[in-house]
Amino acid sequence: MNFDIKEFLTATMILFAIIDVIGNIPLILIIREKFKIIESEKASIISLIIMITFLFLGELILSLLGVGINEFAVAGSIIVLFIAFEMILGVKLFKDQNPKTASIIPIAFPLIAGPGTLTTLISIRSEYDKINIILAIIVNMILVYFVLKFSYKIERFLGEQGINILRKVFGIILLAIGIKLFTTNIKIIFS
């Protein structure tokens, strides 16, 4: 395991963009209003556990299904591209938001550690050292914790326009990352 500041920062940005906790502030506020309280600590810790578990066991699950990491990374990059299009265009292609409980479902899963995040973890694992990804997950869960804890204040500070701008900027970054993941892994598959 080798720590690399560039890999760590890139993985942190990728996860920040895919989790899109800033863009999900309106949904978080609706959930908070409906359930009165969101346990920020519990949601963040459960998300952290889900992501780290999937980072290590995801490949084993894939091998049991007969799918290679590069094939999964290509599939994951396509999902990342769709999520980026959602963020940039402001459309919902595939997100079912029907909350029944608050902190674990839908906050920890699927809002934070959802299919896009888990797919991204496997995809970036093919390019980055695990220690850099784990540190990126931890940094993102700290950010998620603070966003969940102070969502009202963040919304007031950024305003609806600020949240929309951030969402589009991270959507473009995510689109570029999705294209890079796709081209890198497709070359490996066909070489």
C-alpha positions in Angstrom: 0.0 0.0 0.0 1.5 3.3 -1.1 0.1 6.7 -0.2 0.0 9.1 -3.2 -1.3 12.6 -2.6 -2.5 12.9 -6.3 -4.4 9.6 -6.1 -5.9 10.5 -2.8 -7.1 13.9 -4.0 -8.4 12.5 -7.2 -10.3 9.7 -5.4 -11.6 12.2 -2.9 -13.0 14.4 -5.7 -14.4 11.5 -7.6 -16.3 10.2 -4.5 -17.4 13.8 -3.6 -18.8 14.2 -7.0 -20.6 10.8 -7.1 -22.0 11.0 -3.6 -23.2 14.6 -4.4 -24.1 15.4 -0.8 -24.3 19.1 -1.6 -26.6 18.5 -4.5 -28.7 16.3 -2.3 -29.3 19.0 0.4 -32.8 19.7 -0.8 -33.7 15.9 -0.5 -31.9 15.8 2.9 -34.0 18.8 4.1 -37.2 17.0 2.9 -36.2 13.9 4.8 -35.3 15.9 7.9 -38.7 17.7 7.8 -40.5 14.4 7.4 -38.7 12.5 10.2 -37.7 15.5 12.3 -34.2 14.2 12.9 -31.4 12.6 10.9 -28.7 10.8 12.9 -25.7 12.3 11.1 -23.2 10.1 13.0 -25.1 6.9 12.4 -25.7 7.6 8.7 -22.0 8.6 8.1 -20.6 5.5 10.0 -23.0 3.1 8.2 -22.1 4.6 4.8 -18.4 4.3 5.7 -18.8 0.6 6.6 -20.8 -0.2 3.5 -18.2 1.5 1.2 -15.1 0.0 2.8 -16.7 -3.5 2.9 -17.6 -3.2 -0.8 -14.1 -1.9 -1.6 -12.6 -5.2 -0.3 -15.4 -7.7 -1.0 -16.7 -6.3 -4.2 -14.0 -8.0 -6.3 -14.7 -11.3 -4.6 -18.4 -11.0 -5.3 -17.6 -10.1 -8.9 -15.3 -13.2 -9.3 -18.1 -15.4 -8.0 -20.3 -13.9 -10.8 -17.5 -14.5 -13.3 -17.0 -10.7 -14.0 -13.5 -9.2 -14.1 -12.6 -5.9 -12.5 -12.0 -4.1 -15.8 -15.4 -5.2 -17.2 -17.1 -4.0 -14.0 -15.1 -0.7 -14.2 -16.4 -0.2 -17.8 -20.0 -0.9 -16.6 -19.4 1.4 -13.6 -18.0 4.2 -15.9 -21.2 4.1 -17.9 -23.3 4.5 -14.7 -20.9 7.4 -13.7 -21.6 9.0 -17.1 -25.4 8.7 -16.6 -25.1 10.3 -13.1 -22.9 13.1 -14.6 -25.6 13.7 -17.2 -28.2 13.9 -14.4 -26.2 16.4 -12.6 -25.4 18.6 -15.6 -28.8 18.4 -17.3 -30.9 18.5 -14.1 -32.9 15.4 -15.0 -33.5 12.2 -13.0 -32.7 9.1 -15.0 -32.8 6.6 -12.2 -33.2 7.5 -8.6 -36.1 6.2 -6.6 -36.6 8.5 -3.6 -39.3 7.0 -1.4 -38.1 7.4 2.2 -39.5 5.0 4.8 -36.8 5.5 7.5 -34.3 8.3 7.8 -30.7 7.6 8.9 -30.0 4.3 7.2 -32.5 4.2 4.4 -32.4 6.4 2.3 -29.6 8.5 3.7 -26.8 5.9 4.3 -28.1 3.7 1.5 -28.8 4.5 -1.4 -28.2 8.3 -1.1 -24.6 8.2 0.1 -23.4 4.6 -0.4 -25.7 3.9 -3.4 -25.1 1.9 -6.6 -23.2 4.7 -8.2 -20.8 5.1 -5.3 -20.2 1.3 -5.0 -19.7 1.0 -8.7 -17.3 3.9 -8.6 -15.3 2.3 -5.8 -14.7 -0.9 -7.8 -13.9 1.2 -10.9 -11.3 3.4 -9.2 -9.9 0.4 -7.4 -8.5 -0.8 -10.7 -6.5 2.5 -11.0 -5.7 3.6 -7.4 -4.0 2.1 -4.4 -6.5 1.0 -1.7 -5.0 3.2 1.0 -5.7 6.3 -1.1 -9.3 5.2 -1.7 -9.9 4.4 2.0 -8.6 7.8 3.0 -10.8 9.4 0.4 -13.8 7.5 1.8 -13.0 8.7 5.3 -12.6 12.4 4.2 -15.9 12.2 2.3 -17.7 10.7 5.3 -16.4 13.5 7.4 -17.8 16.0 4.9 -21.1 14.0 4.7 -21.4 14.2 8.5 -21.0 18.0 8.5 -23.4 18.4 5.6 -26.0 16.3 7.3 -25.4 18.0 10.6 -25.6 21.6 9.2 -27.7 21.1 6.1 -30.1 24.0 6.9 -27.1 26.4 7.4 -25.5 25.3 4.2 -28.7 25.7 2.2 -29.1 29.2 3.5 -25.5 30.1 2.8 -25.3 28.7 -0.8 -28.9 29.3 -1.8 -30.7 27.3 -4.5 -28.6 28.9 -7.3 -25.3 28.0 -5.5 -26.3 24.4 -5.0 -27.3 24.2 -8.7 -24.0 25.7 -9.8 -22.0 23.2 -7.6 -24.0 20.3 -8.9 -23.3 21.2 -12.6 -19.5 21.9 -12.0 -19.1 18.5 -10.2 -21.3 16.9 -13.0 -18.8 18.1 -15.6 -15.8 16.8 -13.5 -17.6 13.5 -13.1 -18.3 13.3 -16.8 -14.6 13.7 -17.6 -13.7 11.0 -14.9 -16.3 8.6 -16.4 -14.8 9.0 -19.8 -11.3 8.4 -18.5 -12.4 5.3 -16.6 -14.2 4.0 -19.7 -11.3 4.5 -22.1 -8.6 3.2 -19.7 -10.5 0.0 -18.9 -11.8 -0.7 -22.4 -8.1 -0.6 -23.7 -7.1 -3.1 -21.0 -10.0 -5.5 -22.0 -9.2 -5.4 -25.7 -5.4 -5.6 -25.3 
